[in-house]
Amino acid sequence: MSAAAAPQAAPSKGSKKLIIIGAVVALLVAIGVGAFMLLAPSADPEEAEATGAAAPRSSKSGPPVFLPLDSFTVNLADRNAERYAQVGITLQLDDEKIAEQLKAYMPAIRNNVLMILSHKTAEDLLSREGKAKLAAEIARESVRPMGIEIDPEDEAEAADDEAPRKKKRRRAAPHNPVQQVHFSNFIVQ
């Protein structure tokens, strides 16, 4: 009986290896999680300042913020025929705060977009270049009610990297929180 009890009392070499491997894996996981927590930027600026971590940059890792506008139906400025356009617009914004601010100015924004659209002809809107120009005008005019004035020349220079630099230093163009203008529908009749 004593011979049968002896093998059960001594642990086998295989189970010791499993315990050691498990402990090493758990230690590595704990070190990895700890390093990630220390190196990852904090979403809370106060917490980041308290821990000494870098503040998050303006480009966020979450999904973009979209602000859909009600559909626009306008008579176009064609002289030869009565034509109209129906356009659905969605603004892509920097962050949620800007979306809330723009909602407060929505009547003025809609007015500005209607004024832009009503001065266009069907020929202006049917080409890809015309739609791109319209999108730039809408991006510029949608922030004007908030007091952000963007000069079309500054916008063109910022978009054209190969433009020769002028010797005179001009003031930096204000930042436009509208990153892009997306058309959800575009009908010209």
Buried (B, 14 or more C-beta within 10 A) or exposed (E): EEEEEEEEEEEEEEEEEEEEEEEEEEEEEEEEEEEEEEEEEBEEEEEBEEEEBEEBEEEEEEEEBEBEBEEBEBEBEBEEEEBBBBBBBBBBBBEEEBBEBBEEBBEBBBEBBEEBBBEBBBEBBEEEEBBEBBBBBBBBBBBBBBEBEBEEEBBEBEEEEEEEEEEEEEEEBEEBBBEEBEEEEBEBE
